[in-house]
Amino acid sequence: MLTYEQAPLKRIAARQALEKGLITRARYNQILDELDRIERENKKSNDKWIRKAKDKIEELMV
């Protein structure tokens, strides 16, 4: 799975490939859509883990 840190690098690589004519605009848009989807999924997962950690901390403090 793509990490949060890798997404900007993938965007840059896709943009460079588009500018060099290595990929079409349609393929470029597909790549960006996929990166957006992955970033949303990662955020949901991270938010879930943060909530669990907060709950556990509160549980331990009581």
MMTF fields as JSON, N, C-alpha, C and O atoms, coordinates in Angstrom:
{
  "mmtfVersion": "1.0.0",
  "mmtfProducer": "UNKNOWN",
  "numBonds": 247,
  "numAtoms": 248,
  "numGroups": 62,
  "numChains": 1,
  "numModels": 1,
  "chainsPerModel": [1],
  "groupsPerChain": [62],
  "chainIdList": ["A"],
  "bondAtomList": [4, 2, 8, 6, 12, 10, 16, 14, 20, 18, 24, 22, 28, 26, 32, 30, 36, 34, 40, 38, 44, 42, 48, 46, 52, 50, 56, 54, 60, 58, 64, 62, 68, 66, 72, 70, 76, 74, 80, 78, 84, 82, 88, 86, 92, 90, 96, 94, 100, 98, 104, 102, 108, 106, 112, 110, 116, 114, 120, 118, 124, 122, 128, 126, 132, 130, 136, 134, 140, 138, 144, 142, 148, 146, 152, 150, 156, 154, 160, 158, 164, 162, 168, 166, 172, 170, 176, 174, 180, 178, 184, 182, 188, 186, 192, 190, 196, 194, 200, 198, 204, 202, 208, 206, 212, 210, 216, 214, 220, 218, 224, 222, 228, 226, 232, 230, 236, 234, 240, 238, 244, 242],
  "bondOrderList": [1, 1, 1, 1, 1, 1, 1, 1, 1, 1, 1, 1, 1, 1, 1, 1, 1, 1, 1, 1, 1, 1, 1, 1, 1, 1, 1, 1, 1, 1, 1, 1, 1, 1, 1, 1, 1, 1, 1, 1, 1, 1, 1, 1, 1, 1, 1, 1, 1, 1, 1, 1, 1, 1, 1, 1, 1, 1, 1, 1, 1],
  "groupList": [{"groupName": "MET", "atomNameList": ["N", "CA", "C", "O"], "elementList": ["N", "C", "C", "O"], "formalChargeList": [0, 0, 0, 0], "bondAtomList": [1, 0, 2, 1, 3, 2], "bondOrderList": [1, 1, 2], "singleLetterCode": "M", "chemCompType": "L-PEPTIDE LINKING"}, {"groupName": "LEU", "atomNameList": ["N", "CA", "C", "O"], "elementList": ["N", "C", "C", "O"], "formalChargeList": [0, 0, 0, 0], "bondAtomList": [1, 0, 2, 1, 3, 2], "bondOrderList": [1, 1, 2], "singleLetterCode": "L", "chemCompType": "L-PEPTIDE LINKING"}, {"groupName": "THR", "atomNameList": ["N", "CA", "C", "O"], "elementList": ["N", "C", "C", "O"], "formalChargeList": [0, 0, 0, 0], "bondAtomList": [1, 0, 2, 1, 3, 2], "bondOrderList": [1, 1, 2], "singleLetterCode": "T", "chemCompType": "L-PEPTIDE LINKING"}, {"groupName": "TYR", "atomNameList": ["N", "CA", "C", "O"], "elementList": ["N", "C", "C", "O"], "formalChargeList": [0, 0, 0, 0], "bondAtomList": [1, 0, 2, 1, 3, 2], "bondOrderList": [1, 1, 2], "singleLetterCode": "Y", "chemCompType": "L-PEPTIDE LINKING"}, {"groupName": "GLU", "atomNameList": ["N", "CA", "C", "O"], "elementList": ["N", "C", "C", "O"], "formalChargeList": [0, 0, 0, 0], "bondAtomList": [1, 0, 2, 1, 3, 2], "bondOrderList": [1, 1, 2], "singleLetterCode": "E", "chemCompType": "L-PEPTIDE LINKING"}, {"groupName": "GLN", "atomNameList": ["N", "CA", "C", "O"], "elementList": ["N", "C", "C", "O"], "formalChargeList": [0, 0, 0, 0], "bondAtomList": [1, 0, 2, 1, 3, 2], "bondOrderList": [1, 1, 2], "singleLetterCode": "Q", "chemCompType": "L-PEPTIDE LINKING"}, {"groupName": "ALA", "atomNameList": ["N", "CA", "C", "O"], "elementList": ["N", "C", "C", "O"], "formalChargeList": [0, 0, 0, 0], "bondAtomList": [1, 0, 2, 1, 3, 2], "bondOrderList": [1, 1, 2], "singleLetterCode": "A", "chemCompType": "L-PEPTIDE LINKING"}, {"groupName": "PRO", "atomNameList": ["N", "CA", "C", "O"], "elementList": ["N", "C", "C", "O"], "formalChargeList": [0, 0, 0, 0], "bondAtomList": [1, 0, 2, 1, 3, 2], "bondOrderList": [1, 1, 2], "singleLetterCode": "P", "chemCompType": "L-PEPTIDE LINKING"}, {"groupName": "LYS", "atomNameList": ["N", "CA", "C", "O"], "elementList": ["N", "C", "C", "O"], "formalChargeList": [0, 0, 0, 0], "bondAtomList": [1, 0, 2, 1, 3, 2], "bondOrderList": [1, 1, 2], "singleLetterCode": "K", "chemCompType": "L-PEPTIDE LINKING"}, {"groupName": "ARG", "atomNameList": ["N", "CA", "C", "O"], "elementList": ["N", "C", "C", "O"], "formalChargeList": [0, 0, 0, 0], "bondAtomList": [1, 0, 2, 1, 3, 2], "bondOrderList": [1, 1, 2], "singleLetterCode": "R", "chemCompType": "L-PEPTIDE LINKING"}, {"groupName": "ILE", "atomNameList": ["N", "CA", "C", "O"], "elementList": ["N", "C", "C", "O"], "formalChargeList": [0, 0, 0, 0], "bondAtomList": [1, 0, 2, 1, 3, 2], "bondOrderList": [1, 1, 2], "singleLetterCode": "I", "chemCompType": "L-PEPTIDE LINKING"}, {"groupName": "GLY", "atomNameList": ["N", "CA", "C", "O"], "elementList": ["N", "C", "C", "O"], "formalChargeList": [0, 0, 0, 0], "bondAtomList": [1, 0, 2, 1, 3, 2], "bondOrderList": [1, 1, 2], "singleLetterCode": "G", "chemCompType": "PEPTIDE LINKING"}, {"groupName": "ASN", "atomNameList": ["N", "CA", "C", "O"], "elementList": ["N", "C", "C", "O"], "formalChargeList": [0, 0, 0, 0], "bondAtomList": [1, 0, 2, 1, 3, 2], "bondOrderList": [1, 1, 2], "singleLetterCode": "N", "chemCompType": "L-PEPTIDE LINKING"}, {"groupName": "ASP", "atomNameList": ["N", "CA", "C", "O"], "elementList": ["N", "C", "C", "O"], "formalChargeList": [0, 0, 0, 0], "bondAtomList": [1, 0, 2, 1, 3, 2], "bondOrderList": [1, 1, 2], "singleLetterCode": "D", "chemCompType": "L-PEPTIDE LINKING"}, {"groupName": "SER", "atomNameList": ["N", "CA", "C", "O"], "elementList": ["N", "C", "C", "O"], "formalChargeList": [0, 0, 0, 0], "bondAtomList": [1, 0, 2, 1, 3, 2], "bondOrderList": [1, 1, 2], "singleLetterCode": "S", "chemCompType": "L-PEPTIDE LINKING"}, {"groupName": "TRP", "atomNameList": ["N", "CA", "C", "O"], "elementList": ["N", "C", "C", "O"], "formalChargeList": [0, 0, 0, 0], "bondAtomList": [1, 0, 2, 1, 3, 2], "bondOrderList": [1, 1, 2], "singleLetterCode": "W", "chemCompType": "L-PEPTIDE LINKING"}, {"groupName": "VAL", "atomNameList": ["N", "CA", "C", "O"], "elementList": ["N", "C", "C", "O"], "formalChargeList": [0, 0, 0, 0], "bondAtomList": [1, 0, 2, 1, 3, 2], "bondOrderList": [1, 1, 2], "singleLetterCode": "V", "chemCompType": "L-PEPTIDE LINKING"}],
  "groupTypeList": [0, 1, 2, 3, 4, 5, 6, 7, 1, 8, 9, 10, 6, 6, 9, 5, 6, 1, 4, 8, 11, 1, 10, 2, 9, 6, 9, 3, 12, 5, 10, 1, 13, 4, 1, 13, 9, 10, 4, 9, 4, 12, 8, 8, 14, 12, 13, 8, 15, 10, 9, 8, 6, 8, 13, 8, 10, 4, 4, 1, 0, 16],
  "groupIdList": [1, 2, 3, 4, 5, 6, 7, 8, 9, 10, 11, 12, 13, 14, 15, 16, 17, 18, 19, 20, 21, 22, 23, 24, 25, 26, 27, 28, 29, 30, 31, 32, 33, 34, 35, 36, 37, 38, 39, 40, 41, 42, 43, 44, 45, 46, 47, 48, 49, 50, 51, 52, 53, 54, 55, 56, 57, 58, 59, 60, 61, 62],
  "secStructList": [7, 7, 7, 6, 6, 2, 2, 2, 2, 2, 2, 2, 2, 2, 2, 2, 2, 2, 2, 6, 6, 1, 1, 7, 2, 2, 2, 2, 2, 2, 2, 2, 2, 2, 2, 2, 2, 2, 2, 2, 2, 2, 2, 2, 2, 2, 2, 2, 2, 2, 2, 2, 2, 2, 2, 2, 2, 2, 2, 2, 2, 7],
  "xCoordList": [0.835, 0.0, 0.885, 1.978, 0.408, 1.118, 1.096, 0.047, 2.228, 2.263, 1.946, 2.003, 1.613, 1.272, 2.414, 2.183, 3.633, 4.798, 5.057, 5.644, 4.633, 4.902, 3.971, 4.334, 2.788, 1.792, 2.309, 2.15, 2.919, 3.414, 4.462, 4.503, 5.302, 6.317, 5.676, 6.122, 4.625, 3.908, 3.225, 3.187, 2.691, 2.054, 3.081, 2.807, 4.255, 5.312, 5.746, 5.906, 5.934, 6.356, 5.306, 5.644, 4.041, 2.964, 2.95, 2.775, 3.133, 3.146, 4.312, 4.147, 5.467, 6.63, 6.408, 6.78, 5.807, 5.52, 4.539, 4.678, 3.553, 2.594, 3.298, 3.077, 4.132, 4.839, 5.786, 5.994, 6.36, 7.276, 6.542, 7.161, 5.228, 4.443, 4.463, 4.097, 4.887, 4.958, 3.598, 3.369, 2.699, 1.34, 0.347, 0.695, -0.878, -1.923, -2.531, -2.332, -3.268, -3.973, -4.976, -5.151, -5.631, -6.6, -5.912, -6.431, -4.753, -4.004, -3.529, -3.565, -3.088, -2.658, -3.807, -3.615, -4.994, -6.164, -6.518, -6.93, -6.36, -6.605, -5.647, -6.047, -4.395, -3.382, -3.734, -3.666, -4.112, -4.47, -5.7, -5.752, -6.681, -7.881, -7.522, -8.033, -6.647, -6.225, -5.45, -5.648, -4.576, -3.835, -4.784, -4.614, -5.775, -6.768, -7.517, -7.733, -7.911, -8.638, -7.777, -8.247, -6.533, -5.62, -5.396, -5.372, -5.232, -5.031, -6.258, -6.119, -7.462, -8.684, -8.758, -9.103, -8.433, -8.458, -7.442, -7.735, -6.255, -5.221, -5.678, -5.46, -6.313, -6.789, -7.847, -7.824, -8.777, -9.808, -9.169, -9.556, -8.194, -7.51, -6.763, -6.82, -6.069, -5.323, -6.264, -5.986, -7.387, -8.355, -8.901, -9.108, -9.13, -9.64, -8.632, -9.008, -7.352, -6.317, -6.144, -5.898, -6.271, -6.16, -7.292, -7.063, -8.514, -9.655, -9.442, -9.71, -8.958, -8.713, -7.656, -7.8, -6.601, -5.536, -6.056, -5.739, -6.849, -7.416, -8.318, -8.268, -9.14, -10.028, -9.224, -9.575, -8.152, -7.311, -6.639, -6.555, -6.167, -5.526, -6.53, -6.225, -7.733, -8.767, -9.112, -9.323, -9.167, -9.47, -8.403, -8.723, -7.153, -6.05, -5.98, -5.487, -6.466, -6.393, -7.494, -7.399, -8.519, -9.645, -9.357, -10.195],
  "yCoordList": [-1.171, 0.0, 1.241, 1.247, 2.249, 3.51, 4.233, 4.327, 4.735, 5.471, 6.937, 7.43, 7.611, 9.028, 9.841, 10.779, 9.47, 10.211, 9.987, 10.846, 8.856, 8.528, 9.242, 9.445, 9.621, 10.206, 11.441, 11.512, 12.411, 13.579, 13.21, 13.811, 12.226, 11.801, 11.147, 11.347, 10.364, 9.724, 10.777, 10.644, 11.812, 12.903, 13.609, 13.912, 13.864, 14.522, 13.641, 14.122, 12.358, 11.425, 11.34, 11.303, 11.31, 11.251, 12.525, 12.469, 13.665, 14.95, 14.994, 15.438, 14.54, 14.524, 13.581, 13.896, 12.433, 11.48, 12.082, 11.886, 12.809, 13.477, 14.532, 14.604, 15.339, 16.401, 15.85, 16.482, 14.679, 14.059, 13.252, 12.732, 13.149, 12.408, 10.902, 10.147, 10.463, 9.031, 8.441, 7.244, 9.282, 8.844, 9.867, 11.021, 9.424, 10.319, 11.107, 10.779, 12.143, 12.939, 12.051, 12.192, 11.141, 10.238, 9.354, 9.167, 8.817, 7.967, 8.79, 8.318, 10.007, 10.908, 11.14, 11.078, 11.405, 11.624, 10.369, 10.462, 9.197, 7.936, 7.792, 7.398, 8.112, 8.018, 8.96, 8.573, 10.198, 11.154, 10.696, 10.833, 10.156, 9.637, 8.507, 8.444, 7.62, 6.495, 6.994, 6.49, 7.973, 8.542, 9.199, 9.051, 9.919, 10.541, 9.483, 9.654, 8.391, 7.313, 6.697, 6.474, 6.43, 5.824, 6.757, 6.31, 8.046, 9.002, 9.075, 9.174, 9.027, 9.031, 7.785, 7.869, 6.626, 5.377, 5.408, 4.976, 5.918, 6.02, 6.933, 6.635, 8.047, 8.986, 8.327, 8.481, 7.592, 6.9, 5.909, 5.823, 5.166, 4.174, 4.855, 4.403, 5.935, 6.668, 7.237, 7.164, 7.809, 8.37, 7.284, 7.522, 6.098, 4.984, 4.602, 4.398, 4.507, 4.142, 5.223, 4.92, 6.464, 7.568, 7.495, 7.665, 7.242, 7.11, 5.958, 6.092, 4.826, 3.671, 3.998, 3.629, 4.689, 5.048, 6.005, 5.85, 6.989, 7.931, 7.208, 7.469, 6.299, 5.531, 4.721, 4.664, 4.101, 3.284, 4.154, 3.759, 5.323, 6.241, 6.681, 6.693, 7.045, 7.453, 6.314, 6.532, 5.105, 3.919, 3.709, 3.376, 3.905, 3.7, 4.8, 4.57, 5.974, 7.1, 7.06, 7.738, 6.283, 6.242, 5.34, 5.192],
  "zCoordList": [0.0, 0.0, 0.0, 0.567, -0.623, -0.724, 0.617, 1.255, 1.04, 2.299, 2.051, 0.925, 3.133, 3.069, 2.455, 1.693, 2.794, 2.313, 0.826, 0.168, 0.294, -1.102, -2.077, -3.236, -1.631, -2.529, -3.276, -4.495, -2.596, -3.34, -4.398, -5.471, -4.093, -5.057, -6.27, -7.4, -6.033, -7.14, -8.005, -9.229, -7.384, -8.142, -9.034, -10.195, -8.477, -9.248, -10.412, -11.534, -10.147, -11.199, -12.303, -13.486, -11.917, -12.913, -13.754, -14.971, -13.105, -13.829, -14.823, -15.959, -14.397, -15.285, -16.461, -17.591, -16.201, -17.278, -18.274, -19.481, -17.775, -18.657, -19.508, -20.717, -18.89, -19.61, -20.669, -21.705, -20.415, -21.379, -22.444, -23.371, -22.31, -23.282, -23.079, -23.98, -21.906, -21.628, -21.262, -21.435, -20.758, -20.446, -20.996, -21.244, -21.177, -21.68, -20.524, -19.354, -20.874, -19.86, -19.113, -17.903, -19.836, -19.199, -18.159, -17.058, -18.505, -17.565, -16.371, -15.234, -16.627, -15.562, -14.579, -13.365, -15.108, -14.256, -13.465, -12.308, -14.078, -13.369, -12.186, -11.091, -12.423, -11.363, -10.213, -9.046, -10.545, -9.5, -8.724, -7.502, -9.424, -8.751, -7.797, -6.679, -8.24, -7.399, -6.176, -5.07, -6.366, -5.238, -4.239, -3.029, -4.743, -3.86, -3.052, -1.852, -3.709, -3.04, -1.935, -0.82, -2.255, -1.284, -0.091, 1.056, -0.364, 0.727, 1.632, 2.851, 1.05, 1.862, 2.738, 3.917, 2.159, 2.929, 4.066, 5.181, 3.782, 4.824, 5.953, 7.127, 5.595, 6.609, 7.482, 8.703, 6.87, 7.651, 8.615, 9.781, 8.12, 8.954, 10.094, 11.238, 9.783, 10.812, 11.863, 13.06, 11.41, 12.349, 13.277, 14.467, 12.726, 13.526, 14.613, 15.767, 14.244, 15.214, 16.276, 17.444, 15.874, 16.837, 17.853, 19.05, 17.384, 18.299, 19.28, 20.474, 18.764, 19.632, 20.69, 21.855, 20.278, 21.216, 22.284, 23.463, 21.88, 22.85, 23.843, 25.045, 23.331, 24.209, 25.222, 26.401, 24.759, 25.641, 26.705, 27.868, 26.313, 27.265, 28.321, 29.513, 27.872, 28.825, 29.775, 30.968, 29.241, 30.044, 31.126, 32.267, 30.76, 31.701, 32.762, 33.865, 32.433, 33.359, 34.414, 35.437, 34.177, 35.129, 36.288, 37.177]
}
